[in-house]
Amino acid sequence: MVAPVTDRGFGPARHAELALLLEVAGTPKPGNVDRRRDLSDLHFEQLLTGAVGSAAGLELAESGAPVGEAFEEAVAGMSRQGGGNTQFGCLLLLVPLVRAAAAEDRDLTPAGATAVVESTTVADAVGFYRAFEHVEVAVGDAPDDAPDLDVRRGGDAADALRDRGVTLSDVMDLSAERDANAREWTGGFARTFRAAEAILADDGPVTDRVARAFLDLLAEEPDTLVATNHGEAVARDVMARAADVSDLDEAEELAEAFVAEGINPGTTADIACAATFVALERGVPL
């Protein structure tokens, strides 16, 4: 167990809300909204509002509420800012991490997060599916052998989930091959914790640390959202272009290019946000 060393007096839910705010404040994060850039259909202030709106759901997670219930509540609150889906993927990662951080043994580690994942139920899966009714989320196709589990069905998939006995952990297993956030769930949040260590080991303003962590993550593997919207070849090209960037000054040019090209590596931003939460819980200075 790694105990938090912060003296800010914030609980995990407050740190999760702060992570959402710091993630969008970090710049440059090529292709994503940051404090210097909006997208054509998504603005900086909408992400700030989405972060604040998610607070009630994050507080539910801290209080020990079921993961699916807390996630749906967080997404519902996030969705009320007029910009649509601002932080669905961030919340998918944050809710189980908040649960792990708020557990009696405060086990915010890969093992602690995995224990939360493995404890999820069919009811949690239903809550996850219902969250899709609040915002439009870019997703790939359902598994060929389980079309009745297409997340775009929302709450209409509840009977299929119950009939099949599918837990939220099972849903993530089904999605892990094609979705990086699901792989975090099934793989002990490995990239999240590695990026958190990088943020902690870095220096300078935390928003710069988050931006550098984002670039490292983007250069590490193809972004799921880019692959969904533009195809695998474009996602690999984005990864290679990020790997060619040596510092935040060079990243400014890449940020402008990605916005112009309509490339939004949103899944990478989700993982950077989750890593920011872990770093905050472990005492990264502000």
N, C-alpha and C positions, 0 to 999 in steps of 0.2 A: 504494500500500500504506500502511495506517495501522498503525504498530507500537504494541504495547501499552506503556503507560507505568507499569504497576504494578510495585511492588517487593515484592509479597507472596510471591513465589517459587512461586506456584501455576501449574501448567500448565492448558491449556484444559479438561481433564476435571474438574479440581478446581473451576475457575470455573463450569463447567456445573452441577455438583452444588450449589455455593453459590447459583447463580441459582435453582435449584429451591427451595431453602430460603428464600431471601429473598423470592421471589414469594409463597409461601404466608404468610410472616410479615408482608407488607405489609397494611395495613388502613386504611380499609375498601375492599374490592373487591366492590361490590354483586353479590350472588347467588352468590359463590364462598366457599369455605372460606378463612378467614384466622385470625390468632392469637386473635381475639375471637369467632369464629363457626364452628360446625359446621353441616353439612347433616344432614338426618335419617338419611342412609345413608352419610355420608362425614365423617370427623373429622380435625381438625388433625394429630393424631399419625400418622394413616395417610399423609398427604401427606409428612410428615417422613420416615417410614420408606420410602415409595416413592422419595423422592429419594436416600436412602442406598443403597437396593437397586439403583438404576439405575447405580451407579458403575462396575461392571465393564464394562458396555456402552459407557459414555462413555470409559473408558480404552481400549477397543478402537478407538473412533473416533479418539482421539488418536494411537494407535500406527499408524494408516494402514490398519486393517482395512476390508474392504468395507462400504459404508454399510448395506446390508441386514442383514448379519451383526451389525454393531454395534447397529443399531436393535433387532433381535429380542432380542439379549442384554439390552439396556437395559430393554426392556419386560418381559421375563421376570423380571428382578430386581425391577423396580418392582411387579410383580403379587403379590409374596409378602408383602404387608402386611395382607391380609384385608379390604381395602376395595374391591377390584375395580380399576377403571380410575381411577387418581389423576392420571397425568401422561403419557398416551399422546401427546397432541398436542404437549405441551412437548418431548418427546423427539424427535418427528418433525422439529421445527425445530432442536433443539439438535445432533443428530448431524451433519448436514452443516456446521453452523457450527463445531463443534469440529474437524471435518476441515479446514476452511479455515484456522482459527486455528493448527492444528498443522502445516500444510504447510511445506515448506522456506522459502518466501518469506513465511510468516505472513500470508497475504493475507485477513484478515478484513474484506472489503469486499463490496459487491454483486457485483462481478466475480469475486472469489475464490469466493464462495458459489455463484455460477452455474456456475463451472467444475467444482465438486464435483458439482452437480446433473447437469450435462451428461455427466459421466463415469460415471454410474450404468449398471448393466447389467441384463440379464434376471435374473440371480442375485440382484441387489439387490431387484428386484421380488418375487421369490419369498420372500426374507427378510421383506420388508414384509408380505406376505400371511400368512406364518406367525405374525407377531406378533399377529395377531387371534385366534389360538388361545389366547393367554394371558389375555386380558381381554375383557369385553364392551364394545364401543365403539358409541356412537350414530352411525350413518351414514345418509346418504340412499340412495336406490335406485341401482342400477348403471345405466350408460348403456343406453338402449333398444337400441342396436345391438351391445352387448357384455355380455349377461347372464352369460356364462361368466366375466366378470372381476369379478363381485360380490365385494368384499373379505370379505364374511361367509363365503365358501367357505374362507377360510384356505388352508392348504397344498394343498387339493384343487384349487385353481385353477392349480397349478404347470404342469401340462401345457398348459393354455390359454395361459398366459403365454409358455411356451417356443415353442409352435406359432405364436403370433402375433408372436414376437420383441419383446415389450413390455418395455421397460426401466422402472426406477422413475421416471425422468423422464417417460416416456410416461404412466405411471399418474397422475402429478400433473397432466399436461396434460388428461387425461380428466376429472379431478375439479375443475379450477380454477374452472369457471363457478359451481359450487355450494358450494365449500369454501374458506374464507379461508386455511387453512394451506397447502393446495395452491397457492393463488395466491401465497403467499410463495415457494414453491419455484420457480414459473414466472416470477415477477416480480422476481427479484434480492433477495428479502427486504426489499422497500421499506419496508413499515410497521415491520418490526423495526428497521431501521437508523434510521429517523426517530424512533421512540420511544426508542432508545438515546441519540440526540443530545439529546432532551428530558431524559432522566434525568441526563445529564452536565451539562447547562446549568442544571438545577434546583439548589436548595440544601436543606439540612436532612438529616435521617436518610435513608439510602438506601431504607428501607422506605416512608417517606412519598413519596419520589420515584417509586418503583415504583407505589404506589397512585394517584398523580396521573397517571402515564403510562397506567395501566389505564383510568382514567376518560376520558382524552382519546381513547384507542383505541376505547372503547365508544361514544363520541359520534360517531365518524367513519364507521362503517358497520355494518349489521346483523350481529349475531353469528351465526355458522353454527350453533352448537349450539342456540341459542335458536330459530332458524328450523327446525331439524330436529325439535325437540321440541314446539314450540308454533305454528309457522307464520310466514310472512314478515311478516304484519301485526303480530304481537306483537314480533318482532325489531325492526321499525322503531319501534314504540312504546318499547321499551327504549332504543333509540338516542336518541330524542328526550328521554326522561326523564333520561338521563345528560347530555345537552347542557344541561339546565336546572340542573345542579348546579355551583355556583361554587367550592366548596372541600371539603376532607375532612370538615369538620363537617356540612355539608349532606349529604354522601354517606353518613353514618351512618344517616340516616333512610331513604334509598333502599336501603341494604344490608338493613335490617330488612324493608322492603317486599318486596324481591325474594325473600328467603328464605321469607317467608310465602306468596308467590305461586308458589313452586317454579320460579323463573326462575334459570337457571344459565348465565351467559355464559362458558362454559368456553373457547371458542376465543379470545376476547379475552385471557383469562388466559394462554393458550399463547404468544401473541405478546408479551405483557408479560414473560413469563419469558425468551423468546429475546432481547428487548431488554436485559434485565438482564444476561444473559451478555455481550453485546457491550459494555455499559457497564463491566462488571467487567474485561474484557480491555483496555479502554482507560483503566482507572485510576480509575474512580469511587471516591471515598474512602469508607471504612467506619469 
